[in-house]
Amino acid sequence: MQGPTPSQTVGPFFGFALPFPGGPQAASGGLRVEGQVLDGAGEPVPDALLEVSHDSDFARCGTDPEGAFHFVVRKPAPPPGEAPHMEVTVFARGLLRQLATRMYFPDEDAANAADPVLGLAGARRETLIARAEQGGLRFDIRLQGDDETVFFEI
């Protein structure tokens, strides 16, 4: 009997079937979140796929040639003992498995300061907190290198 076969990289196949009409729109009239997915050299990743979720909301968006993505979401209620946040999953070429991270909201200073997960992130906690910009929030995801986003084991 043979053991398990090794993992294989994901994609690039995201332009076919996975994005769906209205995919980035989790909530009508919600909050716009935009950003870029960047590789270890700071270059855009043009064929990544991101999913965001909380409660029953779900949205999916592929990146464009500049690595840009956007979502329209509702700000979630905070889970017990945590600050409000969205679960973010990143799929991209070269990854053996999807990456899991979180996006926290910048207007929740007290809740963010008390959040146990942000506390574990230490000096890198800022990579998990979106930035307020005119018209919404900015949340960039860096896959490696300086200012690499904090990812969680799943």
N, C-alpha and C positions, 0 to 999 in steps of 0.2 A: 504494500500500500504506500502510495506517495503522500508526502506532506502537502500543505497548502501551496498554491502557486503564488509567486510574488505579486505585489501590487503593480499596477500599470498606471501611467500618467493619465490624467483627465484631459479630454479634448484634443485639439480644438474642434468642437462640433456645435458650439452654442447657438450659431445662427439658424440652426434647423430644429424646429419643433419645440425647443424649450421656452424661448420667449413667447408670450401670448398677448393678444390685443389687450391693452389696458393693464399689462403686467406690472408696471411701476406704480400704478395708482391703487394704493391700499385703502384710501379714504377720500371721498369727494370733499373738496374744500379744506383739506388737511394742510399739514406743514410740509413744505418742499425741502428735501434733503438732497444735496448734490455733492459730488466729489470726484476723485480720480483714483484708479488703482495703478500703483507704480511698482516697478520691479526694484531689485537691489541696486541698480545703477541710476535709479530715479527716472527711468524711461516709462512711458505709459504702456499698460497692458491692454491691447486693443480687442482682445477676445475673451475677457473674463465674464463671468456671470455671477451676480450677487442676488441673494435672497435676504429679505428682512421679515421679521415676524415678531409678534407679541399678541398675547391673548388669542383672538381668532383672526386677527389681521395678518395678511400675507401679501408680499409683493416680490416681483422678480424683474431684474433689469440686466441686460447685457451692456458691456462697455462699448464705446465708439472708438474710432481710430486714435483719439487722444486719451483713451483710458477713462473717459468720463461716463458717469452714471447719474441717475436721479430717481428719487422716489417721492411720492406724496403719501404721507402717513398721519395718523393721529398720535398724539403724545399719549403713551400708556399710563395707566395708574401704576403707582409703585408696588412691586411685590412686597410682602411683609419683610421688614428688616433690610430692604434694599432701596436704592434710588431708582426712579423711572429709567428704563432703558429699552433698547430694541436688540433682539438677537440678530446677528449678521453672519451669513455664511458666504464664503468666497470659493468659487470654482474657477480654476485657470489652468492653462497648459503648463506642463512641467510639474504639477502638483500630484503627488501620489494619492492624497486624500483631500477632501475639502477642508478649508480653514474656518474655524469658528471664532468670532469675536463679539463684542458688544459695542453699541453706540449709546453713550449717555448724553444728557441734555445740559447745555451750558447754564441755564437759568435755575439750576437746582443745587446751588453751592452747599447748603447745609446737608441735604440728602446725599450729595456726592461725597462730602467729607466723611460721612458716617457709613458709606457703603462698604461692606467687607471685601467685595471683589476689587473695587478700586483701591482699597487699602493694600491688597496683595500686589497690585501692579507697581507700587512704589514710585520711583522717579519716572516711570514710563506711563503713568496713569493718564497723562494728557493725550496720549494716542487713542484713548477710548472716549474722549469727550469732544463732541462736535463743537464747532465754532459758530457763533451767530454772525450772519451776514445779511445784508439788505435782501429782503424777500425770502429768507429761510435760514437753513443751516448748511454748513460745509463740513464734510467728513471724508477725509482722504485716507486711503488704505495703502500702507507701504509694506510690501511683502518681505523685504529684507533690508539690511543696511541701517544707516543712520535714521533714527526716529521710526524704526520698524514698529508696526502696530502690534499690540499685545494680542496673541492668539491663545485659545484655550484647547486643552486636550479633550477630545470627545470619544 
